[in-house]
Amino acid sequence: MSSATTYESTSSGHMCNMDRCVERTSLSIHNFGRRFYGCQQWSPDSVQACNFFKWLDNNTCPRGRATAPLVHERFTRYKAEAVATRNERDEAYVREAETRELLRIAKRKAEKSKLALQIAEDKVYKYRLALFLSWTVLGVYFVFSTVLGGHGHTQLRLP
C-alpha cells in the first residue's frame, strides 16, 4: 500500500487528507494490528471512497507477525461459529413458526371436536327425552286401556 498526504477523488468529488480521514486498524495477516489513516467513506463495497491511505506506525514487530496468523485463524473460526449460530437461530425461528402453526391447527381441531361433542350430547339428550316421553305415553295408554278396556268392546268372531 502506498503512503500519501493528499488524494483527490474525481468520481465522488471529495478530497481526503489527514484531517478528514479516520483512524483504522489493519486486520490483514502481514500488517495485523497496525494503525493507519484512511478515507472516512471507505467500505469493502463502496464506490464513493477514495484510496487515501497512510500508516501511523512502523512495520509490525516480529512477534506481531508471528501471532497475527493465530489471531486471524481464531477470528475466522469465531466468525464461522457466529455464522453457524446465526443459521441455527434462524432454523429455530422457522421450527418455532411451524410449531406455532401446528398448535393453531390443533387448537382449531380441538374447538371443532368440542363443538361436535356438544352437538352429539344435545342429540343424546333429545333422543332420551323422546324415548322417555314415548314410553310414558305408551304406559299411560296401557293404563287407560286396562282400566277402560273391558267396557263396551265387543269381540269379533268368525262365522
KEMARKE-179237 format. One record per atom (N, C-alpha, C): atom name; residue in one letter; x, y, z; residue number from 1. Coordinates in Angstrom, 2 decimals, m for minus. Layout:
% KEMARKE-179237
(nulo "CA" "A" (X Y Z) NUM)
...
//
This chain:
% KEMARKE-179237
(nulo "N" "M" (0.83 m1.18 0.00) 1)
(nulo "CA" "M" (0.00 0.00 0.00) 1)
(nulo "C" "M" (0.88 1.23 0.00) 1)
(nulo "N" "S" (0.35 2.29 m0.48) 2)
(nulo "CA" "S" (1.16 3.50 m0.63) 2)
(nulo "C" "S" (0.89 4.47 0.50) 2)
(nulo "N" "S" (1.80 5.36 0.67) 3)
(nulo "CA" "S" (1.65 6.39 1.68) 3)
(nulo "C" "S" (1.51 7.72 0.96) 3)
(nulo "N" "A" (0.49 8.48 1.33) 4)
(nulo "CA" "A" (0.25 9.78 0.67) 4)
(nulo "C" "A" (m0.31 10.74 1.70) 4)
(nulo "N" "T" (m0.18 12.01 1.41) 5)
(nulo "CA" "T" (m0.73 13.00 2.33) 5)
(nulo "C" "T" (m2.05 13.56 1.83) 5)
(nulo "N" "T" (m2.22 13.65 0.54) 6)
(nulo "CA" "T" (m3.47 14.19 m0.01) 6)
(nulo "C" "T" (m3.83 13.39 m1.25) 6)
(nulo "N" "Y" (m5.12 13.12 m1.39) 7)
(nulo "CA" "Y" (m5.60 12.42 m2.56) 7)
(nulo "C" "Y" (m6.95 12.99 m2.93) 7)
(nulo "N" "E" (m7.12 13.38 m4.17) 8)
(nulo "CA" "E" (m8.39 13.95 m4.59) 8)
(nulo "C" "E" (m9.09 12.95 m5.50) 8)
(nulo "N" "S" (m10.33 12.65 m5.18) 9)
(nulo "CA" "S" (m11.08 11.71 m5.97) 9)
(nulo "C" "S" (m11.89 12.48 m7.00) 9)
(nulo "N" "T" (m11.82 12.05 m8.24) 10)
(nulo "CA" "T" (m12.58 12.73 m9.28) 10)
(nulo "C" "T" (m13.98 12.16 m9.41) 10)
(nulo "N" "S" (m14.19 10.90 m9.03) 11)
(nulo "CA" "S" (m15.51 10.30 m9.21) 11)
(nulo "C" "S" (m16.49 10.76 m8.14) 11)
(nulo "N" "S" (m16.07 10.91 m6.90) 12)
(nulo "CA" "S" (m17.01 11.29 m5.86) 12)
(nulo "C" "S" (m16.93 12.76 m5.51) 12)
(nulo "N" "G" (m15.87 13.45 m5.92) 13)
(nulo "CA" "G" (m15.78 14.87 m5.68) 13)
(nulo "C" "G" (m15.33 15.25 m4.30) 13)
(nulo "N" "H" (m14.86 14.34 m3.46) 14)
(nulo "CA" "H" (m14.39 14.74 m2.14) 14)
(nulo "C" "H" (m12.86 14.65 m2.11) 14)
(nulo "N" "M" (m12.30 15.36 m1.17) 15)
(nulo "CA" "M" (m10.84 15.39 m1.05) 15)
(nulo "C" "M" (m10.47 14.86 0.32) 15)
(nulo "N" "C" (m9.60 13.87 0.36) 16)
(nulo "CA" "C" (m9.18 13.29 1.62) 16)
(nulo "C" "C" (m7.81 13.83 2.00) 16)
(nulo "N" "N" (m7.64 14.08 3.28) 17)
(nulo "CA" "N" (m6.33 14.38 3.85) 17)
(nulo "C" "N" (m6.37 13.93 5.29) 17)
(nulo "N" "M" (m5.34 14.16 6.03) 18)
(nulo "CA" "M" (m5.25 13.67 7.40) 18)
(nulo "C" "M" (m6.37 14.19 8.28) 18)
(nulo "N" "D" (m6.86 15.40 8.02) 19)
(nulo "CA" "D" (m7.91 15.97 8.87) 19)
(nulo "C" "D" (m9.27 15.34 8.61) 19)
(nulo "N" "R" (m9.52 14.89 7.40) 20)
(nulo "CA" "R" (m10.83 14.37 7.03) 20)
(nulo "C" "R" (m10.93 12.86 7.13) 20)
(nulo "N" "C" (m9.83 12.16 7.33) 21)
(nulo "CA" "C" (m9.83 10.70 7.36) 21)
(nulo "C" "C" (m10.02 10.18 8.78) 21)
(nulo "N" "V" (m10.29 8.89 8.85) 22)
(nulo "CA" "V" (m10.49 8.24 10.16) 22)
(nulo "C" "V" (m9.34 7.28 10.42) 22)
(nulo "N" "E" (m9.10 7.06 11.69) 23)
(nulo "CA" "E" (m8.04 6.14 12.09) 23)
(nulo "C" "E" (m8.62 4.73 12.12) 23)
(nulo "N" "R" (m7.91 3.78 11.52) 24)
(nulo "CA" "R" (m8.38 2.40 11.43) 24)
(nulo "C" "R" (m7.27 1.44 11.88) 24)
(nulo "N" "T" (m7.64 0.17 12.03) 25)
(nulo "CA" "T" (m6.68 m0.87 12.39) 25)
(nulo "C" "T" (m6.71 m1.95 11.32) 25)
(nulo "N" "S" (m5.54 m2.35 10.86) 26)
(nulo "CA" "S" (m5.43 m3.37 9.83) 26)
(nulo "C" "S" (m5.69 m4.74 10.43) 26)
(nulo "N" "L" (m6.44 m5.56 9.72) 27)
(nulo "CA" "L" (m6.69 m6.94 10.13) 27)
(nulo "C" "L" (m6.08 m7.93 9.16) 27)
(nulo "N" "S" (m5.26 m7.45 8.24) 28)
(nulo "CA" "S" (m4.62 m8.36 7.29) 28)
(nulo "C" "S" (m3.52 m9.14 8.01) 28)
(nulo "N" "I" (m3.16 m10.28 7.47) 29)
(nulo "CA" "I" (m2.17 m11.15 8.11) 29)
(nulo "C" "I" (m0.82 m10.46 8.26) 29)
(nulo "N" "H" (m0.34 m9.82 7.21) 30)
(nulo "CA" "H" (1.01 m9.24 7.23) 30)
(nulo "C" "H" (1.10 m7.94 8.01) 30)
(nulo "N" "N" (0.01 m7.23 8.19) 31)
(nulo "CA" "N" (0.04 m5.95 8.91) 31)
(nulo "C" "N" (m0.97 m5.94 10.05) 31)
(nulo "N" "F" (m1.20 m7.07 10.64) 32)
(nulo "CA" "F" (m2.22 m7.19 11.67) 32)
(nulo "C" "F" (m1.95 m6.25 12.85) 32)
(nulo "N" "G" (m2.95 m5.47 13.21) 33)
(nulo "CA" "G" (m2.86 m4.59 14.37) 33)
(nulo "C" "G" (m2.25 m3.23 14.08) 33)
(nulo "N" "R" (m1.74 m3.02 12.89) 34)
(nulo "CA" "R" (m1.14 m1.72 12.57) 34)
(nulo "C" "R" (m2.24 m0.69 12.36) 34)
(nulo "N" "R" (m1.99 0.52 12.85) 35)
(nulo "CA" "R" (m2.94 1.63 12.73) 35)
(nulo "C" "R" (m2.63 2.44 11.48) 35)
(nulo "N" "F" (m3.68 2.94 10.84) 36)
(nulo "CA" "F" (m3.48 3.77 9.64) 36)
(nulo "C" "F" (m4.64 4.74 9.50) 36)
(nulo "N" "Y" (m4.42 5.77 8.69) 37)
(nulo "CA" "Y" (m5.48 6.70 8.32) 37)
(nulo "C" "Y" (m6.03 6.25 6.97) 37)
(nulo "N" "G" (m7.36 6.35 6.83) 38)
(nulo "CA" "G" (m7.99 6.00 5.56) 38)
(nulo "C" "G" (m9.25 6.84 5.36) 38)
(nulo "N" "C" (m9.75 6.84 4.15) 39)
(nulo "CA" "C" (m10.93 7.62 3.77) 39)
(nulo "C" "C" (m12.10 7.25 4.68) 39)
(nulo "N" "Q" (m12.82 8.26 5.15) 40)
(nulo "CA" "Q" (m13.94 8.00 6.06) 40)
(nulo "C" "Q" (m15.12 7.35 5.35) 40)
(nulo "N" "Q" (m15.16 7.43 4.02) 41)
(nulo "CA" "Q" (m16.25 6.83 3.26) 41)
(nulo "C" "Q" (m15.92 5.42 2.78) 41)
(nulo "N" "W" (m14.76 4.89 3.20) 42)
(nulo "CA" "W" (m14.34 3.59 2.71) 42)
(nulo "C" "W" (m15.16 2.47 3.34) 42)
(nulo "N" "S" (m15.53 1.52 2.51) 43)
(nulo "CA" "S" (m16.08 0.25 2.94) 43)
(nulo "C" "S" (m15.73 m0.74 1.84) 43)
(nulo "N" "P" (m15.77 m2.04 2.12) 44)
(nulo "CA" "P" (m15.31 m3.02 1.12) 44)
(nulo "C" "P" (m16.03 m2.92 m0.23) 44)
(nulo "N" "D" (m17.31 m2.52 m0.24) 45)
(nulo "CA" "D" (m18.04 m2.47 m1.49) 45)
(nulo "C" "D" (m18.40 m1.04 m1.90) 45)
(nulo "N" "S" (m17.70 m0.07 m1.36) 46)
(nulo "CA" "S" (m18.01 1.33 m1.64) 46)
(nulo "C" "S" (m17.36 1.79 m2.94) 46)
(nulo "N" "V" (m18.12 2.54 m3.73) 47)
(nulo "CA" "V" (m17.57 3.17 m4.93) 47)
(nulo "C" "V" (m17.32 4.65 m4.67) 47)
(nulo "N" "Q" (m17.80 5.16 m3.54) 48)
(nulo "CA" "Q" (m17.66 6.57 m3.18) 48)
(nulo "C" "Q" (m16.32 6.87 m2.52) 48)
(nulo "N" "A" (m15.66 5.86 m1.98) 49)
(nulo "CA" "A" (m14.44 6.11 m1.21) 49)
(nulo "C" "A" (m13.24 6.30 m2.13) 49)
(nulo "N" "C" (m12.33 7.13 m1.69) 50)
(nulo "CA" "C" (m11.08 7.30 m2.43) 50)
(nulo "C" "C" (m10.05 6.32 m1.87) 50)
(nulo "N" "N" (m8.85 6.37 m2.37) 51)
(nulo "CA" "N" (m7.82 5.42 m1.98) 51)
(nulo "C" "N" (m6.80 6.02 m1.01) 51)
(nulo "N" "F" (m7.15 7.09 m0.32) 52)
(nulo "CA" "F" (m6.19 7.70 0.59) 52)
(nulo "C" "F" (m5.82 6.72 1.69) 52)
(nulo "N" "F" (m4.53 6.67 2.01) 53)
(nulo "CA" "F" (m4.03 5.71 2.97) 53)
(nulo "C" "F" (m2.69 6.19 3.50) 53)
(nulo "N" "K" (m2.49 6.10 4.86) 54)
(nulo "CA" "K" (m1.18 6.44 5.43) 54)
(nulo "C" "K" (m1.02 5.68 6.74) 54)
(nulo "N" "W" (0.13 4.96 6.87) 55)
(nulo "CA" "W" (0.42 4.24 8.09) 55)
(nulo "C" "W" (0.71 5.22 9.21) 55)
(nulo "N" "L" (0.27 4.91 10.44) 56)
(nulo "CA" "L" (0.57 5.73 11.60) 56)
(nulo "C" "L" (1.78 5.22 12.36) 56)
(nulo "N" "D" (2.16 3.96 12.17) 57)
(nulo "CA" "D" (3.27 3.39 12.91) 57)
(nulo "C" "D" (4.20 2.65 11.95) 57)
(nulo "N" "N" (5.26 2.09 12.49) 58)
(nulo "CA" "N" (6.23 1.35 11.70) 58)
(nulo "C" "N" (5.71 m0.05 11.41) 58)
(nulo "N" "N" (6.48 m0.83 10.71) 59)
(nulo "CA" "N" (6.09 m2.20 10.41) 59)
(nulo "C" "N" (5.78 m2.97 11.68) 59)
(nulo "N" "T" (4.98 m3.98 11.52) 60)
(nulo "CA" "T" (4.62 m4.83 12.64) 60)
(nulo "C" "T" (5.87 m5.55 13.14) 60)
(nulo "N" "C" (6.00 m5.68 14.45) 61)
(nulo "CA" "C" (7.16 m6.35 15.04) 61)
(nulo "C" "C" (7.12 m7.84 14.71) 61)
(nulo "N" "P" (8.26 m8.54 14.86) 62)
(nulo "CA" "P" (8.30 m9.98 14.55) 62)
(nulo "C" "P" (7.29 m10.78 15.37) 62)
(nulo "N" "R" (7.12 m10.41 16.62) 63)
(nulo "CA" "R" (6.13 m11.11 17.46) 63)
(nulo "C" "R" (4.73 m10.91 16.92) 63)
(nulo "N" "G" (4.43 m9.69 16.48) 64)
(nulo "CA" "G" (3.13 m9.40 15.88) 64)
(nulo "C" "G" (2.91 m10.19 14.61) 64)
(nulo "N" "R" (3.98 m10.32 13.78) 65)
(nulo "CA" "R" (3.85 m11.11 12.55) 65)
(nulo "C" "R" (3.66 m12.59 12.88) 65)
(nulo "N" "A" (4.23 m13.05 13.98) 66)
(nulo "CA" "A" (4.08 m14.46 14.36) 66)
(nulo "C" "A" (2.70 m14.75 14.93) 66)
(nulo "N" "T" (2.17 m13.81 15.69) 67)
(nulo "CA" "T" (0.86 m14.05 16.31) 67)
(nulo "C" "T" (m0.30 m13.68 15.40) 67)
(nulo "N" "A" (m0.06 m12.87 14.40) 68)
(nulo "CA" "A" (m1.15 m12.44 13.52) 68)
(nulo "C" "A" (m1.88 m13.61 12.87) 68)
(nulo "N" "P" (m1.18 m14.61 12.32) 69)
(nulo "CA" "P" (m1.92 m15.74 11.74) 69)
(nulo "C" "P" (m2.76 m16.48 12.76) 69)
(nulo "N" "L" (m2.26 m16.59 13.99) 70)
(nulo "CA" "L" (m3.03 m17.27 15.03) 70)
(nulo "C" "L" (m4.29 m16.49 15.37) 70)
(nulo "N" "V" (m4.12 m15.18 15.51) 71)
(nulo "CA" "V" (m5.28 m14.34 15.82) 71)
(nulo "C" "V" (m6.26 m14.36 14.65) 71)
(nulo "N" "H" (m5.72 m14.30 13.45) 72)
(nulo "CA" "H" (m6.59 m14.32 12.26) 72)
(nulo "C" "H" (m7.34 m15.64 12.16) 72)
(nulo "N" "E" (m6.66 m16.75 12.45) 73)
(nulo "CA" "E" (m7.31 m18.06 12.42) 73)
(nulo "C" "E" (m8.42 m18.14 13.47) 73)
(nulo "N" "R" (m8.12 m17.63 14.65) 74)
(nulo "CA" "R" (m9.13 m17.62 15.72) 74)
(nulo "C" "R" (m10.31 m16.73 15.33) 74)
(nulo "N" "F" (m10.01 m15.58 14.77) 75)
(nulo "CA" "F" (m11.06 m14.67 14.32) 75)
(nulo "C" "F" (m11.93 m15.34 13.26) 75)
(nulo "N" "T" (m11.29 m16.02 12.31) 76)
(nulo "CA" "T" (m12.03 m16.72 11.26) 76)
(nulo "C" "T" (m12.90 m17.82 11.85) 76)
(nulo "N" "R" (m12.35 m18.55 12.83) 77)
(nulo "CA" "R" (m13.12 m19.62 13.48) 77)
(nulo "C" "R" (m14.32 m19.05 14.22) 77)
(nulo "N" "Y" (m14.12 m17.95 14.96) 78)
(nulo "CA" "Y" (m15.23 m17.32 15.68) 78)
(nulo "C" "Y" (m16.28 m16.79 14.72) 78)
(nulo "N" "K" (m15.80 m16.26 13.61) 79)
(nulo "CA" "K" (m16.73 m15.74 12.61) 79)
(nulo "C" "K" (m17.58 m16.89 12.04) 79)
(nulo "N" "A" (m16.94 m18.03 11.76) 80)
(nulo "CA" "A" (m17.66 m19.20 11.26) 80)
(nulo "C" "A" (m18.64 m19.72 12.30) 80)
(nulo "N" "E" (m18.23 m19.72 13.57) 81)
(nulo "CA" "E" (m19.12 m20.15 14.64) 81)
(nulo "C" "E" (m20.31 m19.20 14.76) 81)
(nulo "N" "A" (m20.06 m17.91 14.59) 82)
(nulo "CA" "A" (m21.15 m16.93 14.65) 82)
(nulo "C" "A" (m22.14 m17.16 13.51) 82)
(nulo "N" "V" (m21.62 m17.45 12.32) 83)
(nulo "CA" "V" (m22.50 m17.72 11.18) 83)
(nulo "C" "V" (m23.30 m18.99 11.44) 83)
(nulo "N" "A" (m22.65 m20.03 11.96) 84)
(nulo "CA" "A" (m23.34 m21.28 12.25) 84)
(nulo "C" "A" (m24.42 m21.06 13.32) 84)
(nulo "N" "T" (m24.08 m20.29 14.33) 85)
(nulo "CA" "T" (m25.05 m20.00 15.39) 85)
(nulo "C" "T" (m26.23 m19.20 14.84) 85)
(nulo "N" "R" (m25.93 m18.24 13.98) 86)
(nulo "CA" "R" (m26.99 m17.45 13.35) 86)
(nulo "C" "R" (m27.90 m18.35 12.51) 86)
(nulo "N" "N" (m27.30 m19.29 11.77) 87)
(nulo "CA" "N" (m28.10 m20.22 10.98) 87)
(nulo "C" "N" (m28.96 m21.11 11.87) 87)
(nulo "N" "E" (m28.38 m21.59 12.97) 88)
(nulo "CA" "E" (m29.15 m22.40 13.92) 88)
(nulo "C" "E" (m30.31 m21.59 14.50) 88)
(nulo "N" "R" (m30.04 m20.32 14.82) 89)
(nulo "CA" "R" (m31.10 m19.46 15.35) 89)
(nulo "C" "R" (m32.20 m19.29 14.32) 89)
(nulo "N" "D" (m31.82 m19.05 13.06) 90)
(nulo "CA" "D" (m32.82 m18.89 12.01) 90)
(nulo "C" "D" (m33.65 m20.16 11.83) 90)
(nulo "N" "E" (m32.97 m21.32 11.88) 91)
(nulo "CA" "E" (m33.68 m22.59 11.78) 91)
(nulo "C" "E" (m34.62 m22.78 12.97) 91)
(nulo "N" "A" (m34.18 m22.36 14.14) 92)
(nulo "CA" "A" (m35.03 m22.45 15.33) 92)
(nulo "C" "A" (m36.26 m21.56 15.17) 92)
(nulo "N" "Y" (m36.07 m20.37 14.60) 93)
(nulo "CA" "Y" (m37.22 m19.48 14.36) 93)
(nulo "C" "Y" (m38.20 m20.13 13.39) 93)
(nulo "N" "V" (m37.67 m20.79 12.36) 94)
(nulo "CA" "V" (m38.54 m21.46 11.39) 94)
(nulo "C" "V" (m39.29 m22.60 12.07) 94)
(nulo "N" "R" (m38.56 m23.41 12.87) 95)
(nulo "CA" "R" (m39.23 m24.51 13.59) 95)
(nulo "C" "R" (m40.27 m23.97 14.56) 95)
(nulo "N" "E" (m39.96 m22.86 15.22) 96)
(nulo "CA" "E" (m40.92 m22.26 16.15) 96)
(nulo "C" "E" (m42.17 m21.80 15.40) 96)
(nulo "N" "A" (m41.99 m21.19 14.25) 97)
(nulo "CA" "A" (m43.13 m20.74 13.45) 97)
(nulo "C" "A" (m43.98 m21.94 13.01) 97)
(nulo "N" "E" (m43.29 m23.02 12.58) 98)
(nulo "CA" "E" (m44.02 m24.23 12.18) 98)
(nulo "C" "E" (m44.78 m24.81 13.36) 98)
(nulo "N" "T" (m44.15 m24.83 14.52) 99)
(nulo "CA" "T" (m44.80 m25.36 15.72) 99)
(nulo "C" "T" (m46.00 m24.51 16.11) 99)
(nulo "N" "R" (m45.85 m23.19 16.01) 100)
(nulo "CA" "R" (m46.99 m22.32 16.31) 100)
(nulo "C" "R" (m48.15 m22.58 15.35) 100)
(nulo "N" "E" (m47.83 m22.80 14.08) 101)
(nulo "CA" "E" (m48.88 m23.10 13.10) 101)
(nulo "C" "E" (m49.56 m24.42 13.43) 101)
(nulo "N" "L" (m48.76 m25.44 13.77) 102)
(nulo "CA" "L" (m49.34 m26.73 14.16) 102)
(nulo "C" "L" (m50.20 m26.59 15.41) 102)
(nulo "N" "L" (m49.75 m25.79 16.36) 103)
(nulo "CA" "L" (m50.53 m25.56 17.58) 103)
(nulo "C" "L" (m51.85 m24.87 17.24) 103)
(nulo "N" "R" (m51.79 m23.89 16.33) 104)
(nulo "CA" "R" (m53.01 m23.18 15.94) 104)
(nulo "C" "R" (m53.99 m24.15 15.28) 104)
(nulo "N" "I" (m53.47 m25.04 14.42) 105)
(nulo "CA" "I" (m54.32 m26.03 13.76) 105)
(nulo "C" "I" (m54.91 m26.99 14.78) 105)
(nulo "N" "A" (m54.07 m27.43 15.73) 106)
(nulo "CA" "A" (m54.55 m28.36 16.76) 106)
(nulo "C" "A" (m55.64 m27.71 17.62) 106)
(nulo "N" "K" (m55.46 m26.43 17.95) 107)
(nulo "CA" "K" (m56.48 m25.73 18.74) 107)
(nulo "C" "K" (m57.78 m25.63 17.96) 107)
(nulo "N" "R" (m57.66 m25.34 16.66) 108)
(nulo "CA" "R" (m58.87 m25.24 15.84) 108)
(nulo "C" "R" (m59.58 m26.58 15.76) 108)
(nulo "N" "K" (m58.81 m27.68 15.60) 109)
(nulo "CA" "K" (m59.41 m29.02 15.58) 109)
(nulo "C" "K" (m60.06 m29.35 16.91) 109)
(nulo "N" "A" (m59.40 m28.94 18.01) 110)
(nulo "CA" "A" (m59.97 m29.20 19.34) 110)
(nulo "C" "A" (m61.29 m28.45 19.51) 110)
(nulo "N" "E" (m61.34 m27.21 19.02) 111)
(nulo "CA" "E" (m62.58 m26.44 19.11) 111)
(nulo "C" "E" (m63.69 m27.10 18.28) 111)
(nulo "N" "K" (m63.34 m27.59 17.08) 112)
(nulo "CA" "K" (m64.32 m28.27 16.25) 112)
(nulo "C" "K" (m64.80 m29.55 16.92) 112)
(nulo "N" "S" (m63.86 m30.29 17.52) 113)
(nulo "CA" "S" (m64.23 m31.53 18.22) 113)
(nulo "C" "S" (m65.13 m31.23 19.42) 113)
(nulo "N" "K" (m64.81 m30.18 20.13) 114)
(nulo "CA" "K" (m65.62 m29.79 21.28) 114)
(nulo "C" "K" (m67.04 m29.42 20.84) 114)
(nulo "N" "L" (m67.14 m28.70 19.73) 115)
(nulo "CA" "L" (m68.44 m28.32 19.20) 115)
(nulo "C" "L" (m69.21 m29.55 18.74) 115)
(nulo "N" "A" (m68.53 m30.49 18.07) 116)
(nulo "CA" "A" (m69.17 m31.72 17.63) 116)
(nulo "C" "A" (m69.64 m32.55 18.82) 116)
(nulo "N" "L" (m68.84 m32.59 19.88) 117)
(nulo "CA" "L" (m69.23 m33.30 21.10) 117)
(nulo "C" "L" (m70.47 m32.67 21.73) 117)
(nulo "N" "Q" (m70.51 m31.36 21.76) 118)
(nulo "CA" "Q" (m71.68 m30.66 22.33) 118)
(nulo "C" "Q" (m72.94 m30.96 21.51) 118)
(nulo "N" "I" (m72.80 m30.98 20.19) 119)
(nulo "CA" "I" (m73.95 m31.29 19.32) 119)
(nulo "C" "I" (m74.40 m32.72 19.56) 119)
(nulo "N" "A" (m73.45 m33.66 19.68) 120)
(nulo "CA" "A" (m73.79 m35.06 19.94) 120)
(nulo "C" "A" (m74.48 m35.21 21.29) 120)
(nulo "N" "E" (m73.98 m34.52 22.31) 121)
(nulo "CA" "E" (m74.61 m34.59 23.64) 121)
(nulo "C" "E" (m76.02 m34.00 23.60) 121)
(nulo "N" "D" (m76.23 m32.95 22.82) 122)
(nulo "CA" "D" (m77.57 m32.38 22.67) 122)
(nulo "C" "D" (m78.50 m33.39 22.00) 122)
(nulo "N" "K" (m78.01 m34.09 20.98) 123)
(nulo "CA" "K" (m78.82 m35.10 20.30) 123)
(nulo "C" "K" (m79.17 m36.23 21.25) 123)
(nulo "N" "V" (m78.20 m36.69 22.05) 124)
(nulo "CA" "V" (m78.45 m37.76 23.02) 124)
(nulo "C" "V" (m79.52 m37.33 24.01) 124)
(nulo "N" "Y" (m79.44 m36.11 24.48) 125)
(nulo "CA" "Y" (m80.45 m35.59 25.42) 125)
(nulo "C" "Y" (m81.84 m35.60 24.77) 125)
(nulo "N" "K" (m81.91 m35.14 23.52) 126)
(nulo "CA" "K" (m83.21 m35.09 22.83) 126)
(nulo "C" "K" (m83.75 m36.50 22.59) 126)
(nulo "N" "Y" (m82.88 m37.44 22.20) 127)
(nulo "CA" "Y" (m83.33 m38.81 21.98) 127)
(nulo "C" "Y" (m83.80 m39.44 23.29) 127)
(nulo "N" "R" (m83.09 m39.20 24.37) 128)
(nulo "CA" "R" (m83.52 m39.75 25.67) 128)
(nulo "C" "R" (m84.86 m39.15 26.09) 128)
(nulo "N" "L" (m85.01 m37.86 25.87) 129)
(nulo "CA" "L" (m86.28 m37.20 26.21) 129)
(nulo "C" "L" (m87.41 m37.76 25.36) 129)
(nulo "N" "A" (m87.15 m37.95 24.05) 130)
(nulo "CA" "A" (m88.17 m38.51 23.16) 130)
(nulo "C" "A" (m88.52 m39.94 23.59) 130)
(nulo "N" "L" (m87.49 m40.73 23.94) 131)
(nulo "CA" "L" (m87.73 m42.10 24.39) 131)
(nulo "C" "L" (m88.54 m42.11 25.68) 131)
(nulo "N" "F" (m88.19 m41.25 26.62) 132)
(nulo "CA" "F" (m88.92 m41.16 27.89) 132)
(nulo "C" "F" (m90.38 m40.79 27.64) 132)
(nulo "N" "L" (m90.59 m39.77 26.81) 133)
(nulo "CA" "L" (m91.97 m39.33 26.54) 133)
(nulo "C" "L" (m92.75 m40.41 25.81) 133)
(nulo "N" "S" (m92.14 m41.11 24.87) 134)
(nulo "CA" "S" (m92.87 m42.16 24.14) 134)
(nulo "C" "S" (m93.24 m43.30 25.08) 134)
(nulo "N" "W" (m92.32 m43.70 25.96) 135)
(nulo "CA" "W" (m92.65 m44.76 26.92) 135)
(nulo "C" "W" (m93.71 m44.29 27.92) 135)
(nulo "N" "T" (m93.65 m43.04 28.28) 136)
(nulo "CA" "T" (m94.67 m42.50 29.20) 136)
(nulo "C" "T" (m96.04 m42.52 28.53) 136)
(nulo "N" "V" (m96.11 m42.07 27.28) 137)
(nulo "CA" "V" (m97.39 m42.07 26.55) 137)
(nulo "C" "V" (m97.88 m43.50 26.37) 137)
(nulo "N" "L" (m97.02 m44.41 26.04) 138)
(nulo "CA" "L" (m97.40 m45.81 25.88) 138)
(nulo "C" "L" (m97.89 m46.39 27.21) 138)
(nulo "N" "G" (m97.20 m46.05 28.29) 139)
(nulo "CA" "G" (m97.63 m46.53 29.61) 139)
(nulo "C" "G" (m98.99 m45.98 29.99) 139)
(nulo "N" "V" (m99.19 m44.70 29.72) 140)
(nulo "CA" "V" (m100.50 m44.09 30.02) 140)
(nulo "C" "V" (m101.57 m44.77 29.17) 140)
(nulo "N" "Y" (m101.29 m45.03 27.94) 141)
(nulo "CA" "Y" (m102.26 m45.69 27.06) 141)
(nulo "C" "Y" (m102.63 m47.07 27.61) 141)
(nulo "N" "F" (m101.62 m47.86 28.03) 142)
(nulo "CA" "F" (m101.91 m49.19 28.56) 142)
(nulo "C" "F" (m102.69 m49.11 29.87) 142)
(nulo "N" "V" (m102.36 m48.12 30.71) 143)
(nulo "CA" "V" (m103.10 m47.98 31.97) 143)
(nulo "C" "V" (m104.55 m47.66 31.67) 143)
(nulo "N" "F" (m104.80 m46.70 30.81) 144)
(nulo "CA" "F" (m106.18 m46.34 30.49) 144)
(nulo "C" "F" (m106.88 m47.45 29.72) 144)
(nulo "N" "S" (m106.15 m48.18 28.90) 145)
(nulo "CA" "S" (m106.81 m49.25 28.15) 145)
(nulo "C" "S" (m107.18 m50.42 29.06) 145)
(nulo "N" "T" (m106.39 m50.70 30.09) 146)
(nulo "CA" "T" (m106.77 m51.76 31.03) 146)
(nulo "C" "T" (m107.88 m51.31 31.95) 146)
(nulo "N" "V" (m107.87 m50.06 32.34) 147)
(nulo "CA" "V" (m108.91 m49.56 33.22) 147)
(nulo "C" "V" (m110.22 m49.49 32.44) 147)
(nulo "N" "L" (m110.16 m49.01 31.24) 148)
(nulo "CA" "L" (m111.35 m48.86 30.43) 148)
(nulo "C" "L" (m111.49 m49.98 29.41) 148)
(nulo "N" "G" (m110.64 m50.92 29.41) 149)
(nulo "CA" "G" (m110.55 m51.94 28.36) 149)
(nulo "C" "G" (m111.72 m52.89 28.28) 149)
(nulo "N" "G" (m112.35 m53.33 29.32) 150)
(nulo "CA" "G" (m113.38 m54.34 29.25) 150)
(nulo "C" "G" (m114.74 m53.78 28.96) 150)
(nulo "N" "H" (m114.96 m52.56 28.95) 151)
(nulo "CA" "H" (m116.27 m51.96 28.82) 151)
(nulo "C" "H" (m116.52 m51.50 27.41) 151)
(nulo "N" "G" (m117.58 m51.98 26.83) 152)
(nulo "CA" "G" (m118.05 m51.52 25.54) 152)
(nulo "C" "G" (m117.31 m52.08 24.36) 152)
(nulo "N" "H" (m116.44 m53.00 24.57) 153)
(nulo "CA" "H" (m115.71 m53.58 23.46) 153)
(nulo "C" "H" (m116.35 m54.94 23.15) 153)
(nulo "N" "T" (m116.48 m55.18 21.91) 154)
(nulo "CA" "T" (m117.01 m56.50 21.50) 154)
(nulo "C" "T" (m115.92 m57.27 20.83) 154)
(nulo "N" "Q" (m116.06 m58.56 20.95) 155)
(nulo "CA" "Q" (m115.07 m59.41 20.31) 155)
(nulo "C" "Q" (m115.60 m59.78 18.94) 155)
(nulo "N" "L" (m114.72 m59.84 18.06) 156)
(nulo "CA" "L" (m115.10 m60.24 16.72) 156)
(nulo "C" "L" (m114.94 m61.76 16.62) 156)
(nulo "N" "R" (m115.95 m62.41 16.02) 157)
(nulo "CA" "R" (m115.86 m63.83 15.83) 157)
(nulo "C" "R" (m116.08 m64.15 14.35) 157)
(nulo "N" "L" (m115.48 m65.17 13.97) 158)
(nulo "CA" "L" (m115.66 m65.58 12.58) 158)
(nulo "C" "L" (m116.93 m66.42 12.47) 158)
(nulo "N" "P" (m117.66 m66.31 11.36) 159)
(nulo "CA" "P" (m118.91 m67.10 11.23) 159)
(nulo "C" "P" (m118.69 m68.56 10.95) 159)
//
